[in-house]
C-alpha cells in the first residue's frame, strides 16, 4: 500500500548525437551517475560526493553469431524523472519503506542500417544506484544473448568478502576476506570496504526470466558482469524484446548503511497477490536437527524421524512451548541414504512412508493449535518435480497446510543446468507462482539468490542460499566470524532461513562428535541480527523445556516496525536493534567473532518512556571454549538517555528485550 506517491518529470529532450553526456544525482545529491557516449560507444561512471566509486565502465551486449550491440550508437532520446513513494510491506524488517530516486533514461539507436534501439535506465538513490537495459521489440522473433558487456571498473582497491562461483555446493561456502584485486569469479552480493572509506555491495534486483550474474575479475580492480550460462553456453534466450534485471550498487559510509538500505526491494514490482490473509510469519520447531546430528534418519527405518509417532511427540512439544508451527521432513516415499547424491533421485510428493499418516498428523496438529509445514525435496530432479508439483501442492492445500519448504539438493538442476542460470531462474519463479495459486508460502533451500521478489510475491518468505547452521552438525562447522559476516553479505539479498537457536551448543557430541561454534547467548542474538519472517527454533525440543533463556525465543517477534544497526564492522561484530510491529518493545542482538570485546551502546533509539531491559548474556566466565551453554539473565530499568556496555566473550553475544513499562 502506497502512503505517499509523488512523480515528477524534470527534463525531457530529443537528440541525435554520437557524443553526449548526461548525469543524474540522488535526491540528497551524494550519489551521481554519469552516462557518456563517445564516438558512438556508451559508458557510465559513479561517484559519491567527491569520491569516485566506478570509473568509466562498459555497457552493451553480444548476441549470437557475434552480433554486437555496443557501439555505433547515437542518442535518440533522454529523459530525467523523479519518484517518491512510501509503501507498506506485508511483513518485513521495516514496515514502511520509502522508495525515493531520480531516474535518467537514455534511448540509443544504432547508426547502421539496422537502426536497433536500446534504452538504459539509471536510478540514483540516497543509498546507492541501479541501472537496467530495456530492449524493445524491433523485428526479430527471438534473441540469444551470448554476453552482457557491462563492466564494473571499481575506482579503488579494498577488502572484499566473497564466495566463489561455479563450484559445488552452490552458495554454501564460508566467506573469504581478501584484497579486491585478488578475486577470481564470485557470487553476488559482493561486499567491499573500499580504500576510500566507502562500503559497497554489488547485487541485482527483480531477477526473472534472465540469467543471474556473477562478477568476473578482469584485471586490477576492473570486473566484468558474467551471466550464468545454459549447459550449451547460451547466456539468455529471449523473445523479440527483453528487460534485464536491475544491476544494483549499494553505497554506504558505514557498514550498517548497507543493511539499512532497501534498494533491492524498491526495484521490484509491487505486491501482485490480492489476498494475503493466508500469509503468516512465524517461529517453528522441526524434526530436523535430530536428523542432522544423526539421532533420526531422513529415510524409513528404526530411527525414521518423520514417523507418525515422533511427529505427534513433536506436536506435543510445540504445545508445551507455545510454538504453533512444526516442520516435518522425510514423510514421503523416495528417501534413501543416498538421497543427497548428484543423481536423478526420484521422490513421491503424495505417497507417505509406511510409518506416517499425513491426515492423522495434520488432524492431531490442528486439535493442538499447531500448523504443519510441508516439505518437498526435489533432489534437483526438476523433471520429476514438475510432473508432480500440482498434485503435491494440492495435497497440502487439502490438508490445511499453508507453508512448504522446497529443497533442490544437487550441484546442478537435472544434473545439467546451474541453479543460477536462466533455466533455474525460470524454474524458481514458476514454483513460487504455483505455490501462490495453492496458497502456500515458500521457504527455498538450495535456491537461486534472493533479488527482492518477496515484494511482488510476499509468499516468498525465506531461503537458504548460504552456509547455515546445519554445517555445525556434520562438518568442522562455521567459525564465529561467519555469523558476523553474513549480515553484510548474503543477508543483503534478503531473509535467510539460517535455523538458529541451538542452545545446547555441545549436544551434537552425543551423536557425531560435533559442536556449534558459538555460545548459547549468541544463538539468541541471531534472532535479531539475522532477519527472517520465519525463524526456526532449531534445537531438540527437550533442550528448551524448562530453560529460562527460552523466554527470549518465545518473546522475540518475526515482524518488525523498524530496524537500526547501532555499531558494526564486517566479520568482527554487529549490534542490531529492531522495533516490534505490534508493541512499543525493542529487541537487541549483539555478537562478536573469535575476539572478546566490550561494546558501548546508546539507547536513544528507545524514544520516550521507561523500559525494562531483559538481558540474556553470556554468564561470567563463559566463552567459546569454557561453559559456552551458560546464559546469564538479568533485568534493569533504562531510558533513551542511558548507555549500556555489552561484554562479549569469544564467540559470544547478547540478546535484550526492552519492554515498555
C-alpha positions in Angstrom: 0.0 0.0 0.0 1.5 3.4 -1.0 1.2 6.1 1.6 2.7 8.9 -0.3 3.2 9.0 -4.1 4.9 11.8 -5.9 6.0 11.5 -9.6 7.6 14.5 -11.3 9.0 15.0 -14.8 12.0 17.3 -14.7 13.8 17.1 -18.1 12.8 15.6 -21.4 14.7 16.1 -24.6 15.2 14.5 -28.1 18.7 14.5 -29.6 20.7 12.7 -32.2 24.3 12.8 -31.1 27.2 10.4 -31.3 28.9 12.2 -28.5 26.9 13.1 -25.4 27.0 13.3 -21.6 24.1 13.2 -19.1 24.2 13.0 -15.3 21.7 12.1 -12.6 22.1 12.6 -8.9 20.3 11.1 -5.9 17.8 13.2 -4.1 20.4 14.1 -1.4 22.9 14.9 -4.2 25.5 12.5 -2.9 25.4 9.6 -5.4 25.9 10.6 -9.0 25.7 8.6 -12.2 27.3 9.9 -15.4 26.4 8.4 -18.8 28.7 9.2 -21.7 28.5 8.4 -25.4 31.9 8.9 -27.1 32.3 8.0 -30.8 29.1 6.0 -30.5 30.3 3.9 -27.6 28.2 4.1 -24.3 29.8 4.1 -20.9 28.8 5.0 -17.3 30.6 6.0 -14.1 29.5 6.5 -10.5 30.7 8.8 -7.7 29.7 9.5 -4.1 30.3 13.1 -3.1 33.9 13.9 -4.1 34.8 10.1 -4.2 34.9 8.1 -7.3 33.2 4.7 -7.0 33.2 3.4 -10.5 35.5 4.8 -13.2 34.4 4.7 -16.8 32.7 1.3 -17.3 31.3 -0.5 -20.3 27.7 -1.2 -21.5 26.2 -3.3 -24.2 25.6 -6.9 -25.4 26.8 -9.5 -27.8 24.1 -11.6 -29.4 24.5 -15.0 -31.2 26.7 -15.1 -34.3 29.0 -12.4 -32.8 26.3 -9.7 -33.3 27.5 -6.8 -31.1 25.2 -4.2 -29.7 27.8 -2.0 -28.0 28.8 0.7 -30.5 27.8 2.8 -33.4 25.1 4.5 -31.3 23.6 7.9 -31.2 21.3 9.4 -28.5 17.8 9.3 -29.7 16.1 10.5 -26.5 17.0 11.3 -22.9 14.7 12.0 -20.1 15.0 12.6 -16.3 12.3 11.9 -13.8 11.9 11.9 -10.1 9.9 9.4 -8.0 9.0 9.4 -4.3 6.6 7.0 -2.5 6.3 5.2 0.8 4.9 1.7 0.6 3.9 -0.9 3.2 5.4 -4.4 3.5 3.1 -7.3 4.1 5.8 -8.4 6.5 9.4 -7.4 6.9 12.3 -5.9 8.8 10.8 -2.4 8.2 7.1 -1.9 7.9 7.0 1.3 5.8 9.7 1.7 3.1 10.5 4.9 1.2 11.2 4.5 -2.5 12.8 7.8 -3.5 15.0 8.2 -6.5 15.9 10.3 -9.6 16.0 8.5 -12.9 17.8 9.1 -16.2 16.6 7.2 -19.2 18.7 7.3 -22.3 17.4 5.8 -25.6 20.2 4.9 -28.0 19.8 4.0 -31.7 22.4 2.4 -34.0 23.6 4.5 -36.8 23.9 1.4 -39.0 21.0 0.3 -41.3 19.5 -2.0 -38.6 18.7 1.1 -36.5 18.2 -1.1 -33.4 17.3 0.8 -30.2 18.5 0.2 -26.7 17.2 2.1 -23.6 19.3 2.3 -20.5 17.5 3.3 -17.3 19.7 4.7 -14.4 18.3 5.3 -10.9 20.1 7.3 -8.3 19.0 6.6 -4.7 20.4 8.1 -1.5 21.7 4.6 -0.6 23.2 3.7 -4.0 22.5 3.3 -7.7 20.9 0.9 -10.1 20.5 0.5 -13.8 19.0 -1.8 -16.4 18.6 -2.3 -20.1 15.3 -2.2 -22.0 15.4 -3.8 -25.4 12.2 -3.0 -27.3 10.5 -5.2 -29.9 12.1 -4.5 -33.2 11.9 -7.1 -35.9 13.3 -10.3 -34.6 11.3 -13.2 -33.3 14.0 -14.4 -30.8 17.3 -13.4 -29.5 20.1 -15.3 -27.9 22.4 -13.3 -25.6 26.0 -14.7 -25.6 27.4 -12.0 -23.3 26.4 -8.9 -21.4 29.3 -6.4 -21.7 28.5 -4.5 -18.5 31.7 -3.9 -16.5 32.4 -2.5 -13.0 35.7 -0.5 -13.2 36.0 0.0 -9.4 37.9 3.1 -8.6 39.8 1.9 -5.5 41.1 -1.4 -4.2 40.0 -2.5 -0.8 38.8 -5.6 1.3 36.2 -7.8 -0.3 34.1 -10.5 1.3 33.2 -13.2 -1.3 32.2 -16.8 -2.1 33.3 -18.5 -5.3 31.0 -19.0 -8.3 30.8 -22.2 -10.4 31.7 -24.5 -7.5 30.0 -27.5 -5.9 27.6 -26.7 -3.1 26.2 -23.6 -4.8 26.3 -20.7 -2.3 27.2 -22.9 0.7 30.7 -21.6 1.3 32.4 -19.7 4.1 33.1 -16.1 3.0 36.7 -15.2 2.4 38.1 -11.8 3.1 40.8 -10.7 0.7 42.0 -7.8 -1.4 39.6 -6.8 -4.1 42.2 -7.0 -6.8 43.0 -10.7 -5.9 39.5 -12.1 -6.7 38.5 -14.6 -9.3 34.9 -15.1 -10.3 32.5 -14.6 -7.4 28.8 -14.5 -6.5 26.8 -11.5 -5.5 26.2 -9.9 -3.2 29.8 -8.9 -3.3 30.6 -6.6 -0.4 33.6 -4.3 -0.3 35.3 -2.0 2.1 36.9 0.4 -0.3 40.2 2.1 0.5 38.4 5.4 0.1 36.4 4.6 3.1 33.1 3.7 1.4 31.2 0.4 1.9 29.9 -1.1 -1.4 27.7 -4.1 -2.3 27.1 -5.3 -5.9 23.9 -7.3 -6.5 20.8 -7.4 -8.7 17.0 -6.9 -8.3 13.9 -8.1 -10.0 15.6 -11.2 -11.5 13.1 -13.1 -13.6 13.3 -14.9 -17.0 17.0 -13.9 -17.2 20.3 -15.4 -16.1 21.6 -14.3 -12.7 25.1 -12.8 -12.8 28.4 -13.4 -11.1 31.3 -11.0 -11.1 34.5 -12.0 -13.0 37.8 -10.4 -12.3 39.5 -8.9 -15.4 42.5 -7.0 -14.1 43.3 -4.9 -11.1 40.0 -3.6 -9.8 38.3 -4.0 -13.1 35.5 -6.6 -13.2 33.0 -7.9 -15.8 29.4 -8.9 -15.3 29.3 -12.7 -16.0 25.9 -14.2 -16.8 25.5 -17.8 -15.7 25.0 -19.9 -18.8 22.8 -22.7 -20.0 24.5 -26.0 -20.5 25.2 -25.3 -24.2 26.8 -21.9 -23.4 23.9 -19.6 -24.2 23.5 -17.0 -21.6 19.9 -15.8 -22.2 17.3 -17.0 -24.6 14.6 -14.4 -25.1 11.9 -13.3 -27.5 11.9 -10.2 -29.6 12.2 -7.9 -26.6 13.6 -8.0 -23.0 14.3 -6.1 -19.8 17.4 -7.1 -17.8 17.2 -7.3 -14.0 18.4 -4.1 -12.3 22.2 -4.1 -11.6 22.5 -2.7 -8.1 25.3 -1.0 -6.2 24.6 -0.1 -2.5 26.8 2.6 -1.2 27.3 3.3 2.5 29.6 5.4 4.7 29.5 2.8 7.4 28.8 -0.9 7.4 25.3 -0.6 8.8 24.2 1.6 5.9 24.2 -1.5 3.7 21.9 -3.3 6.0 19.5 -0.3 6.3 19.3 0.0 2.5 16.2 -1.2 0.7 17.2 -0.6 -2.9 16.8 -4.3 -3.9 13.2 -4.3 -2.6 12.3 -1.0 -4.1 13.4 -2.1 -7.6 10.8 -4.9 -7.6 7.2 -4.7 -8.7 4.6 -4.1 -6.0 2.6 -7.0 -4.5 0.7 -9.0 -7.1 -1.3 -11.0 -4.6 -4.8 -9.5 -3.9 -5.4 -11.7 -0.9 -2.5 -12.1 1.6 -4.6 -13.1 4.6 -3.2 -16.6 4.4 0.4 -15.5 4.6 1.7 -15.7 8.1 5.2 -15.1 9.6 6.0 -17.5 12.5 8.5 -19.4 14.6 8.7 -23.1 14.2 10.1 -26.4 15.5 11.3 -29.1 13.2 12.0 -32.8 13.1 15.3 -31.5 11.6 18.2 -31.0 14.0 17.8 -34.6 15.2 18.2 -35.8 11.6 21.3 -33.7 11.0 23.0 -34.9 14.2 22.0 -38.5 13.3 19.6 -39.0 16.2 17.0 -39.7 13.5 17.2 -40.6 9.8 15.5 -39.0 6.8 14.7 -42.4 5.4 12.5 -45.2 6.6 13.9 -47.5 9.2 14.1 -47.9 13.0 15.2 -44.3 13.5 13.0 -42.6 10.9 12.3 -39.1 12.1 9.1 -38.4 10.2 7.0 -41.2 11.7 3.5 -40.6 12.9 4.7 -41.4 16.5 7.6 -38.9 16.5 5.6 -36.3 14.7 2.9 -36.4 17.4 5.6 -36.2 20.1 6.9 -33.0 18.4 3.4 -31.6 18.2 3.1 -32.2 22.0 6.4 -30.3 22.4 5.1 -27.4 20.3 2.1 -27.2 22.6 4.3 -27.2 25.7 6.5 -24.5 24.3 3.7 -22.3 22.8 5.1 -22.7 19.3 2.5 -23.0 16.6 4.3 -24.4 13.6 6.2 -27.7 13.0 8.3 -28.7 10.0 8.2 -32.4 9.1 10.8 -33.6 6.6 11.1 -37.1 5.2 7.4 -38.1 5.4 7.2 -39.2 1.8 8.4 -42.1 -0.3 11.8 -41.8 -2.0 14.2 -41.0 0.8 17.3 -43.3 0.9 20.7 -43.0 2.5 21.9 -41.7 -0.9 19.2 -39.1 -1.5 21.6 -36.2 -1.5 23.9 -37.6 -4.2 24.1 -35.9 -7.6 21.8 -38.3 -9.3 18.3 -38.0 -10.8 16.8 -39.2 -7.5 13.0 -39.8 -7.6 10.7 -38.7 -4.8 7.0 -39.0 -4.5 5.2 -35.9 -3.3 1.9 -37.5 -2.5 2.7 -41.0 -1.2 3.6 -41.3 2.5 6.1 -43.7 4.1 4.6 -46.8 5.7 5.1 -45.4 9.2 3.5 -42.0 8.5 -0.1 -40.9 8.1 -0.4 -37.3 6.8 -4.1 -36.9 7.7 -3.7 -38.3 11.2 -0.8 -36.0 11.9 -2.4 -32.8 10.4 -5.6 -33.5 12.3 -3.7 -34.1 15.6 -1.8 -30.8 15.0 -5.0 -28.9 14.3 -6.5 -30.2 17.5 -3.4 -28.9 19.4 -3.3 -25.5 17.7 -0.2 -26.4 15.6 0.2 -26.0 11.9 2.3 -28.4 9.9 4.9 -27.1 7.4 5.2 -29.3 4.4 8.4 -30.3 2.7 9.3 -31.1 -0.9 12.8 -32.3 -1.6 13.4 -32.4 -5.4 17.0 -33.7 -5.2 17.4 -31.3 -8.2 15.3 -33.7 -10.3 13.2 -30.9 -11.7 11.7 -33.2 -14.4 10.2 -35.4 -11.7 9.1 -32.4 -9.6 7.3 -30.7 -12.4 5.3 -33.8 -13.1 4.0 -34.0 -9.5 4.1 -30.4 -8.3 0.4 -29.7 -8.7 -0.7 -32.9 -7.0 1.8 -32.3 -4.2 0.8 -28.8 -3.6 -2.9 -29.6 -3.8 -2.5 -32.3 -1.2 -1.0 -29.8 1.2 -3.8 -27.4 0.5 -6.4 -30.1 1.1 -4.7 -31.0 4.4 -4.8 -27.3 5.6 -1.1 -26.7 5.2 -0.2 -23.2 4.1 3.6 -23.4 4.2 6.2 -25.5 2.3 9.9 -25.9 2.4 11.3 -26.8 -1.0 14.8 -28.3 -1.4 17.0 -28.6 -4.5 19.9 -30.6 -3.2 22.4 -31.2 -6.1 25.2 -29.3 -7.8 23.0 -28.7 -10.9 19.3 -28.8 -11.7 18.5 -32.0 -13.6 22.3 -32.7 -13.1 22.8 -30.3 -16.1 21.9 -26.7 -15.5 23.3 -24.2 -13.0 20.8 -23.2 -10.3 21.5 -19.5 -11.2 21.1 -20.0 -14.9 18.1 -18.7 -16.8 16.7 -22.2 -16.6 17.0 -22.1 -12.8 15.6 -18.6 -12.6 12.6 -19.6 -14.6 12.1 -22.7 -12.5 12.2 -21.0 -9.2 9.7 -18.3 -10.3 7.4 -20.9 -11.8 7.3 -22.8 -8.4 6.8 -19.5 -6.5 3.8 -18.5 -8.6 2.3 -22.0 -8.5 2.7 -22.0 -4.7 0.7 -18.7 -4.6 -2.1 -20.4 -6.6 -2.4 -23.1 -3.9 -2.0 -20.5 -1.1 1.4 -21.8 0.1 4.2 -19.8 1.4 7.7 -20.9 0.3 11.0 -21.5 2.0 13.5 -22.4 -0.7 16.6 -24.3 0.2 19.4 -24.7 -2.3 17.8 -21.7 -4.0 18.7 -19.1 -6.6 19.8 -16.0 -4.7 17.1 -13.6 -3.5 16.7 -10.4 -5.5 13.7 -8.8 -3.8 10.9 -10.8 -5.3 9.3 -11.1 -1.9 7.9 -7.6 -2.5 6.0 -8.9 -5.6 5.2 -12.3 -4.2 5.1 -12.0 -0.4 4.5 -15.7 -0.1 8.3 -15.9 -0.8 9.2 -16.0 2.9 12.8 -17.0 3.3 15.5 -19.1 1.7 18.8 -20.7 2.4 21.4 -19.8 -0.2 24.3 -19.8 2.3 26.2 -22.0 4.7 23.7 -22.4 7.5 23.5 -23.9 11.0 23.4 -27.5 9.7 27.1 -27.3 8.9 27.7 -27.3 12.7 26.1 -30.8 12.8 28.2 -32.8 10.3 31.3 -30.8 9.3 34.0 -28.8 11.0 31.3 -26.2 11.4 31.1 -22.5 11.0 33.7 -20.3 12.7 32.4 -17.4 15.0 33.3 -14.9 12.3 30.7 -16.5 9.9 27.6 -15.1 11.6 29.1 -11.6 11.8 29.9 -11.7 8.1 26.5 -12.9 6.8 24.5 -9.8 7.7 26.8 -7.7 5.4 26.9 -10.3 2.5 24.3 -12.9 1.9 21.7 -11.2 4.1 21.8 -8.1 1.9 20.0 -10.2 -0.7 17.0 -11.0 1.6 15.8 -13.1 4.5 17.7 -16.3 5.3 16.5 -19.5 6.9 19.7 -19.9 8.9 17.9 -22.1 11.5 19.4 -20.5 14.7 18.6 -21.4 18.3 20.8 -24.4 19.2 21.3 -23.5 22.8 22.8 -26.8 23.8 25.9 -26.0 21.8 27.8 -29.1 22.8 24.9 -31.6 22.3 26.0 -33.0 18.9 29.0 -34.6 20.6 26.5 -37.2 22.0 25.7 -38.3 18.4 28.5 -37.4 16.0 31.2 -35.6 18.0 30.5 -32.1 16.6 29.6 -28.9 18.2 28.2 -25.4 17.5 30.9 -22.7 17.4 29.1 -20.1 19.4 27.9 -19.5 22.9 24.2 -20.1 23.7 23.7 -16.3 24.2 24.9 -15.7 20.7 22.4 -18.2 19.4 19.7 -16.0 21.0 21.2 -12.8 19.4 20.9 -14.4 15.9 17.2 -13.9 16.0 17.7 -10.1 15.9 20.9 -9.8 13.8 19.8 -12.2 11.0 16.3 -11.3 9.8 13.7 -13.9 8.6 9.9 -13.7 8.8 10.1 -17.4 9.7 12.5 -18.3 12.4 13.3 -21.9 13.3 13.9 -23.0 16.9 16.4 -25.5 15.6 17.4 -27.4 18.8 15.9 -30.6 20.1 12.7 -29.6 21.9 13.8 -31.1 25.2 16.7 -28.7 25.3 14.2 -25.8 25.5 11.7 -27.1 28.0 12.4 -25.7 31.5 15.3 -23.5 30.3 14.8 -19.8 31.4 16.6 -18.5 28.4 13.8 -19.9 26.2 11.7 -17.0 27.3 13.6 -14.7 24.9 12.8 -17.1 22.0 9.2 -17.2 23.0 9.1 -13.4 23.1 11.1 -12.3 20.0 8.9 -11.4 17.1 9.4 -12.1 13.4 7.8 -9.0 12.0 9.2 -5.5 12.7 8.3 -1.8 12.6 11.9 -0.7 12.1 15.5 -1.8 12.1 18.7 0.0 13.0 22.3 -1.1 13.1 24.0 0.6 16.2 27.6 -0.5 15.5 29.3 -2.9 13.2 32.5 -4.0 11.5 32.2 -6.6 8.8 33.4 -10.0 10.1 34.1 -8.6 13.5 31.0 -7.6 15.4 27.4 -6.2 15.0 24.7 -4.8 17.2 21.2 -4.5 15.7 18.0 -3.3 17.2 14.5 -3.9 15.9 11.2 -2.4 17.0 8.3 -4.8 17.4 5.5 -4.1 14.9 2.7 -4.8 17.5 4.1 -3.1 20.6 6.4 -0.4 21.8 9.1 -3.0 22.6 12.6 -3.1 21.1 14.9 -6.1 20.7 18.6 -6.0 20.5 21.1 -8.6 19.2 24.8 -8.1 19.5 27.6 -10.6 18.7 31.3 -10.9 18.1 33.7 -13.1 16.2 36.6 -15.0 17.9 37.7 -11.9 19.7 36.5 -10.7 23.1 35.2 -7.1 23.1 33.2 -4.6 25.0 30.7 -2.5 23.1 29.1 0.6 24.4 25.6 1.3 23.0 23.5 4.4 23.1 19.8 3.7 23.9 18.4 6.9 22.3 16.6 4.7 19.8 14.1 3.8 22.5 12.3 7.1 22.4 10.1 8.3 25.2 9.3 6.3 28.3 10.9 3.8 30.6 11.8 0.3 29.6 12.7 -2.9 31.4 15.8 -4.3 29.8 15.5 -8.1 30.0 19.2 -9.1 29.3 20.3 -12.5 28.1 24.1 -12.5 28.1 27.0 -15.0 28.4 27.4 -15.9 32.0 30.5 -14.7 33.8 33.5 -16.9 32.8 31.7 -18.2 29.7 33.3 -18.1 26.3 33.6 -20.3 23.2 35.6 -22.9 25.0 34.5 -22.5 28.6 31.0 -23.4 29.6 29.6 -22.0 26.3 26.0 -23.0 27.0 25.6 -20.9 30.2 23.4 -17.8 29.9 23.2 -15.1 32.5 19.8 -13.4 32.8 19.2 -10.0 34.5 16.9 -7.0 34.3 17.3 -3.3 34.7 15.3 -0.2 34.1 16.5 2.1 31.3 15.5 5.2 29.3 16.7 6.7 26.0 19.2 8.8 27.8 21.1 5.8 29.1 24.1 3.9 27.7 24.9 0.2 28.2 28.1 -1.7 27.9 27.9 -5.1 26.3 30.6 -7.6 27.3 31.0 -10.1 24.5 33.4 -13.0 25.1 35.0 -15.0 22.3 32.2 -16.4 20.1 29.6 -14.7 22.3 26.7 -12.5 22.1 23.9 -10.6 24.0 20.1 -10.6 23.4 17.9 -7.9 25.1 14.2 -7.3 25.1 13.4 -3.7 26.0 9.9 -3.9 27.3 8.0 -0.7 27.6 6.8 -0.2 31.2 
